[in-house]
């Protein structure tokens, strides 16, 4: 069984998180059982994943596609050499810009002037030309096309919440009669776990030891459901699947910084 994985950081277990937890993430668990190729890239946009699935989907028996934020933009390949780089930086991660970001990018203490300039242009473009209604309809049509083309070969998951204020508007999903395969978004799992890891502390990416934004408990749940989908074609993921976590246990394993016990 050959499986192709496409998506953003919720699929890219090789970037972010501690190495020990990268090995317990759902993409790696699947790779331990099946012949898996993972095209996921942390921070990547929807167009990147669509390009990857267009070029590689025919190589696989099953496809897992995680639909990311439609707001992310990709810097054209002919301009990427203008980005600052160093020996410890994975340049793949900086080809994509989120207009919602407010902070710029630094490399070795230096401002990446090209990236930061692109960010300003992306923010202006988003403010002037893009609105949620436009993004909602666009993603609904993309999902409909993916489902129609790949059929039962495809497991379509969404990262963000399809509610008012989220990335996907319910009205377009109803209009086109197209729904993802997970009722609960992958970000819902991440957000649920944040309270156990950070408590009342501010979320800080550098202290988050999770791979693909989830602890191993939920990676195991997701993996088992995906194996069931491979064997039966059936998949569900709802709020009822959230694991009852223990605060001290999660905090001690996944918070990458020593704190006092006031959180408890």
C-alpha positions in Angstrom: 0.0 0.0 0.0 1.5 3.3 -1.1 0.3 6.5 0.7 1.0 10.1 -0.2 0.7 12.8 2.4 0.2 16.5 1.4 -0.3 19.5 3.6 1.3 22.0 6.0 2.9 21.7 9.5 0.2 19.3 10.7 1.7 16.8 8.3 5.4 17.8 8.4 6.8 15.9 11.3 10.4 16.6 10.3 10.2 20.3 11.1 9.3 21.5 14.6 9.0 19.6 17.8 11.6 17.5 19.5 13.1 14.6 17.5 11.7 12.1 20.0 8.2 13.3 19.3 8.8 13.5 15.5 9.1 9.8 15.6 5.8 9.4 17.4 3.8 11.7 15.1 1.1 10.2 12.9 3.0 10.5 9.5 5.9 8.5 11.0 3.5 5.9 12.5 1.9 5.4 9.1 5.4 5.2 7.5 6.2 2.4 10.0 3.3 0.3 8.6 2.9 1.4 5.0 5.0 2.7 2.1 4.6 6.5 2.8 5.9 9.5 1.0 5.3 12.8 2.8 5.2 16.0 0.8 4.0 18.1 3.7 5.8 21.4 4.4 5.5 23.4 7.5 4.2 26.9 6.8 3.2 26.1 3.2 0.1 27.4 1.4 -2.8 25.6 -0.2 -1.3 26.2 -3.7 1.9 24.4 -2.8 -0.1 21.3 -1.7 -2.2 21.4 -4.8 0.9 21.6 -7.0 2.4 18.6 -5.1 -0.7 16.5 -5.4 -1.1 17.3 -9.1 2.4 16.1 -9.8 2.5 13.0 -7.5 -1.0 11.7 -6.7 -0.9 9.1 -9.4 2.0 7.4 -7.7 -0.2 6.3 -4.7 -3.0 4.0 -3.8 -4.3 6.4 -1.1 -3.9 10.2 -0.5 -4.1 12.2 2.7 -4.6 15.9 2.0 -4.6 18.4 4.9 -6.1 21.7 3.6 -4.3 24.7 5.1 -5.1 28.4 5.4 -6.0 29.8 1.9 -4.4 33.1 3.0 -0.8 31.8 2.7 1.1 33.0 -0.4 4.1 31.4 -2.1 7.1 33.4 -3.2 7.9 32.6 -6.9 10.8 30.3 -7.4 12.8 32.8 -9.4 12.9 35.2 -6.4 13.8 32.7 -3.6 17.5 33.3 -4.0 16.9 36.8 -2.6 15.9 35.4 0.8 18.6 35.4 3.5 19.8 32.0 4.5 22.2 30.3 6.9 23.5 26.8 7.5 20.9 26.1 10.1 17.9 27.3 8.3 15.6 25.2 6.1 14.8 27.6 3.2 11.8 25.6 2.3 10.0 27.1 5.3 10.4 30.7 4.1 9.0 30.5 0.6 5.5 31.1 2.1 4.0 34.2 3.6 1.0 34.7 5.8 -0.4 38.2 5.4 -1.9 38.0 8.9 1.7 38.0 10.3 2.7 41.2 12.0 6.4 40.4 12.7 9.2 40.3 10.1 11.9 37.7 9.7 15.5 37.8 10.9 18.5 35.6 10.1 21.5 35.8 12.5 20.2 39.1 13.8 19.8 40.7 10.4 16.5 41.7 8.9 15.5 39.7 5.8 14.7 42.8 3.8 13.3 40.9 0.8 11.0 38.6 2.9 9.8 41.5 5.0 9.2 43.6 1.9 7.1 40.7 0.4 5.2 40.5 3.7 4.2 44.1 3.4 3.0 43.7 -0.2 1.1 40.5 0.8 -0.6 42.4 3.6 -1.6 45.2 1.3 -2.9 42.8 -1.3 -4.9 40.9 1.3 -6.4 44.1 2.7 -7.4 45.5 -0.6 -8.4 42.5 -2.8 -9.2 39.6 -0.5 -12.1 39.0 1.9 -13.3 36.0 3.8 -16.2 35.4 1.4 -13.7 35.1 -1.5 -11.5 32.7 0.4 -14.5 30.6 1.6 -15.8 30.1 -1.9 -12.4 29.4 -3.3 -11.6 26.6 -0.8 -15.1 25.1 -1.1 -14.5 24.8 -4.9 -11.0 23.3 -4.4 -12.4 20.7 -2.0 -15.2 19.8 -4.4 -12.7 19.4 -7.3 -10.4 17.2 -5.1 -13.3 15.0 -4.0 -14.7 14.6 -7.5 -11.3 13.8 -9.0 -9.8 11.4 -6.4 -13.0 9.9 -4.9 -12.4 7.2 -2.3 -8.7 7.4 -2.9 -8.6 10.7 -1.0 -8.8 11.5 2.8 -9.6 15.2 2.9 -8.8 16.8 6.3 -8.9 20.5 7.2 -6.6 22.3 9.5 -8.7 25.3 10.3 -12.1 25.7 11.8 -15.0 26.0 9.2 -17.1 28.4 11.2 -17.8 32.2 11.0 -14.5 33.9 11.5 -12.6 30.8 10.4 -11.2 30.0 7.0 -14.1 28.1 5.5 -17.7 29.5 5.4 -20.4 27.0 6.1 -22.7 28.5 3.5 -20.4 27.5 0.6 -19.9 24.0 1.9 -23.7 23.7 2.0 -24.2 25.3 -1.4 -21.7 22.9 -3.1 -22.6 20.0 -0.8 -18.9 19.4 0.0 -17.5 18.5 3.4 -14.2 17.4 4.7 -13.8 14.0 6.3 -13.0 15.4 9.8 -15.8 17.1 11.7 -13.3 18.4 14.3 -10.4 20.3 12.8 -6.8 19.4 13.5 -6.3 22.8 15.0 -9.1 22.1 17.5 -6.8 19.3 18.8 -3.9 21.6 19.1 -5.9 24.3 20.8 -7.3 21.8 23.3 -3.8 20.7 24.2 -2.5 24.2 24.6 -4.3 24.7 27.9 -2.5 21.6 29.3 0.9 22.6 28.0 1.0 26.4 28.6 -1.8 26.9 31.1 -2.1 30.6 31.9 1.3 31.3 30.3 1.5 32.9 26.8 1.9 30.5 24.0 5.5 30.5 22.8 6.5 28.4 19.8 10.0 27.8 20.9 8.9 26.0 24.0 6.4 23.8 22.2 7.9 20.3 21.9 5.0 18.8 19.9 5.5 17.5 16.4 2.7 18.5 14.0 1.1 20.5 16.8 -0.2 17.4 18.7 0.9 15.2 21.5 1.5 11.5 21.0 -1.9 10.6 22.6 -3.7 12.3 19.7 -1.2 11.2 17.1 -2.1 7.6 18.2 -5.8 8.3 17.8 -5.3 9.9 14.4 -3.1 7.1 13.2 -5.5 4.4 14.3 -8.4 6.2 12.5 -6.3 6.5 9.3 -5.4 2.8 9.4 -9.1 2.1 9.7 -9.8 4.3 6.7 -7.2 2.5 4.6 -8.8 -0.8 5.4 -12.5 0.2 5.3 -12.8 3.5 3.6 -14.5 4.9 6.8 -13.2 7.9 8.8 -14.5 10.2 11.5 -12.9 12.7 13.8 -15.1 14.6 16.3 -14.8 16.3 19.7 -15.7 13.0 21.3 -12.2 11.7 20.2 -10.3 14.1 22.4 -8.2 12.3 25.0 -8.7 13.1 28.7 -5.3 14.4 29.4 -3.5 15.0 32.8 -2.1 18.4 33.2 1.1 17.6 35.0 1.9 14.8 32.6 1.4 16.8 29.5 3.2 19.8 30.9 6.2 17.9 32.0 6.6 16.1 28.6 5.8 18.8 26.1 6.7 22.2 27.6 10.3 22.9 26.7 11.2 25.2 29.5 11.6 25.0 33.2 9.0 26.8 35.2 7.9 26.9 38.8 4.9 25.0 40.1 2.6 28.0 40.1 0.8 26.7 37.0 -0.5 23.7 39.1 
